[in-house]
Amino acid sequence: MKNKSVKRGLLPYVILILVIMFVTYLITFGGSKVNDITYDQLITELKNGNVTEIVITPHSGEGTYEIVGKLEGYAEKETFSTYAPLTDAIVDQIITIDEDVNYTLDTDSDPSSSPLLYIIVNILPIVLIIGVGYWFLSKQMNAAGKSMDFGKSKAKLNNEKNKTTFKDVAGLKEEKEEVRELIDFLKNPKRFQKLGARIPKGVLLVGPPGTGKTLLAKAVAGEANVPFYYISGSDFVELFVGVGASRVRDMFKEAKHNAPCLIFIDEIDAVGRQRGTGLGGGHDEREQTLNQLLTEMDGFGANEGIIIIAATNRADVLDPALLRPGRFDRQVIVNLPDVKGREEILEVHSRNKVLAPSVSLKNLAKRTPGFSGADLENLMNEAALLAVRGNKEQITMKEIDEATDRVLMGPAKKSRKYTEEERKLVAFHEAGHAVIGLKLSHASEVQKVTIIPRGHAGGYNLMVPKEEKYTSTKTELLEEITGLLGGRVSEELTFNEISTGAHNDFEKATKIARAMVTEYGMSDLGPVQLEQQEGGVFLGRDYGKTRNFSNEVAHEIDLETRKIIDECYKKAKEILSSNEDLVKLIAETLLEYETLTKEQIEYLVKNGKMPEEGELKDEDDEVVEVKEKKPRRHSKPKEENKEESKKEENDEEDNEEQED
């Protein structure tokens, strides 16, 4: 089968060579005619004076003269040819013929007398033909070989000159400590073997998308300075059954030759899902690949010196055999960064960017809860693009605010025209959210409010928790629901009318209220978990919930959920009814300025008007003076900045001593 494919592949090239040779022959010898005559006929034509040209070429190897020439009446490319014995008498006879005969006589050297010429004429064409044929044949063999090597591993060896290290990974302090043992083991394994410690064979990085799992794996390889193979889980799975298992075997075989080394498998859930959950049987390609991976990690053979790092954001769908000790011994949870981590990430992504002096990355970190590292990188890049688009020499908070809105909601729909009634309705809706956030201590704080349409929203509130916490109390959840209902309540109180603008608010509020009843035990039904996420991996696990209650209890759940919503709605109505003037002030200011920040809202509440330039205060209640300063470029790491500050302090102390 393989030989037939090679022959079919060679056939077009053979035909091409023959066509080229034929065209070359036509160009060189096309239209030429050679007449064979005897030597006696040549002598007769010479005596009759019909010969116009003769060329005599000796061939010592054959013992003959080759005599070529032209006769009168021949065409341009018509010649005659004859052969005579290689003797001097032949030449003398031709020369001594009647001197009155007018013809040209030339002689060529014997081709066999020049080795180089002989090689060029006789051997070189054969060598060229053999070489060209071998080249085409080897090319076809390589192509056929490549088509047959789909069982080889697709893991690539990382040979980057500028390797990623822990300095490039901001935040993730605990996560870096967890994987630091791997680096120590790869550098000094005897230290662990001395105390009988066994290093984990596999480390599973679990976390939401964009939190830096792949970056952390690259940093481990860069710090350890060992061979680093990286592959995606989807690279194992192929159309043909058994190919994935073959690639797993080949990957570990290659890794053993380069041990100690690291293997990084990204998105391992593509091949490591629970077995027996799909429609395929035991011969399913993905299951065979997973079985081979389990065997290689901790089966009959030993893979000393090979450490596997895998990343996924769906650890719940992985096969239990993959997570047992001896395979992925350790799971490292890579969560979304906290406020300190976000500030460090922003510092990293601002190193090569020119920021205005007024930009505070600390305040920006507080305004971006829930942002992953990838989101923050995208935010700073969008801000830089906006600054370039505006022909600015530095990035200001205006570009950063706009970039934040773009990341969250999309670009502003400036071309969309609202009627005056719609603008007023949206303004009072957003003002209702803002007032609830100001009056309730545990409600989400409004960082920014705008009536400029973005995405599918006519306007939006950027509401973030006042403090980032791991747990929430019942009071905090109830006040959060109250804040979400503030927009609808404001519409009802102001216009005695309601609109469809609160549908997303209701969705969030209902979800929180139902979770309080069925999952958190924060209702009159008591501390009972009535619902939980469950289901098959491929059978709608994200859409179904197991019910641990009867129809009567289901009715009570609906009543308790509605009770929570009604109480929060009533509370929101009381707050906004007693603060109608504040709602009206914020709404009318929104209609004029379209966008208000947290600082502007606080100033507006305190002074009843918008602040002038330079009047806003920072967190320390110090007036922020607008001064012209040189833009700063974040290029120095924190350690260098600390050293410079210490140096300045020492210089100040020396100056004080000299004055004393």
PEURUR-V398883 format. One record per helix or strand of 3 or more residues. SS is the DSSP state (2 for helix, 1 for strand). FROM is the first residue (numbers start at 1). TO is the last residue. If there is no record, write none. Layout:
ss:SS from:FROM to:TO
ss:SS from:FROM to:TO
//
This chain:
ss:2 from:2 to:29
ss:1 from:33 to:36
ss:2 from:39 to:48
ss:1 from:51 to:59
ss:1 from:64 to:71
ss:1 from:78 to:85
ss:2 from:88 to:95
ss:1 from:104 to:108
ss:2 from:111 to:113
ss:2 from:115 to:148
ss:2 from:166 to:168
ss:2 from:173 to:187
ss:2 from:189 to:193
ss:1 from:202 to:206
ss:2 from:213 to:224
ss:1 from:227 to:232
ss:2 from:233 to:235
ss:2 from:243 to:257
ss:1 from:261 to:266
ss:2 from:268 to:270
ss:2 from:285 to:298
ss:1 from:306 to:312
ss:2 from:315 to:317
ss:2 from:320 to:323
ss:1 from:328 to:333
ss:2 from:339 to:349
ss:2 from:361 to:366
ss:2 from:373 to:389
ss:2 from:397 to:409
ss:2 from:420 to:439
ss:1 from:445 to:450
ss:1 from:460 to:464
ss:2 from:474 to:495
ss:2 from:500 to:518
ss:1 from:531 to:533
ss:1 from:545 to:547
ss:2 from:551 to:577
ss:2 from:580 to:593
ss:1 from:595 to:597
ss:2 from:598 to:607
ss:2 from:638 to:659
//
